[in-house]
Structure formats: C-alpha cells, structure tokens
Amino acid sequence: MTVRLRAHHLLCLLTYVGKGYSPAFTANYDKVVGRLGEGEAVLIVSGPDDICAPMLDEPEPHCLGEGAAERDGLAARDVGALLGRPIQAGDRLMLDASSLARMRKAFSSGLTRQACSGCEWSDLCSAVAGGGFHDTRL
C-alpha cells in the first residue's frame, strides 16, 4: 500500500506530536503515521490526501483552499532542493530514518519553513523542532 500525501504534509509529519483539529483528525493522523512507520511508501498528490480525509466533510474544508495549495508548492520546492530531486504529484518517496533526519535538520534551521508561513500550527511546530523533535510520532 501507499500513503497519499500532499507536499506540505511532508513537513507537518516531522513535528506531529498527536495534536490536531479534532479527535477524528488525530486518530486518522496516527494511523497514517503508523503506516509510514511500518515502511509504506509515499505517493505525492495534488490536493487533499490521506491526512486531510477527516476534514473533507466540513462545510468549507481548508484543505481545498488556495492557502493549502500554495503551501504545497513551497514545500515541494524546498523539500525537492533538500533531497536533490523535484517533488511533484505522482512522485513516490520512502521516508526512512536517514531522510527524516535530513528533513528535520533542514526544518530546524529554517531551510524548509517557507511553507509554514501563516500556518496556525507554526508555533507548535517551532516548539517541537526547538525541543529536538521529542515525542514526535514518526
């Protein structure tokens, strides 16, 4: 199986500590992280992904908005530069310990944080990164 992720969720996964928009959202996120932890590959998608799924029943899900799409573009550019390859819809990635460590180091230093501008979770993510990514679930 493959976990479907939009590009900016490659960054969100780095600091996920079990907090989210709702209990259903965090329960789903935990399942996605579990699948990734078991070695499932990532398929980059355009638009809502496996993490977004519980939000899609809302009257106006933010995952369908321009802001989320803009964050995807910025994250794809930054993560692609870090990994030395373009990141776009249809790409497959493996998030192994080495790639996660590289991504976390870049995140901590701010190299891959442009997509985080204006995100309501940015302060939490900064605190998690500043604390050495302790208690992250992936």
C-alpha positions, 0 to 999 in steps of 0.5 A: 500500500501507499500513503497519499500525501500532499507536499506540505504534509511532508513537513507537518509529519516531522513535528506531529506530536498527536495534536490536531483539529479534532479527535477524528483528525488525530486518530486518522493522523496516527494511523497514517503515521503508523503506516509510514512507520511500518515502511509504506511508501509515499505517493505525492498528490495534488490536493487533499490526501490521506491526512486531510480525509477527516476534514473533507466533510466540513462545510468549507474544508481548508484543505481545498483552499488556495492557502493549502495549495500554495503551501504545497508548492513551497514545500515541494520546492524546498523539500525537492532542493533538500533531497536533490530531486523535484517533488511533484504529484505522482512522485513516490518517496520512502521516508526512512530514518536517514531522510527524516533526519535530513528533513528535520535538520533542514526544518530546524534551521529554517531551510524548509519553513517557507511553507509554514508561513501563516500556518496556525500550527507554526508555533507548535511546530517551532516548539517541537523542532526547538525541543529536538523533535521529542515525542514526535510520532514518526 
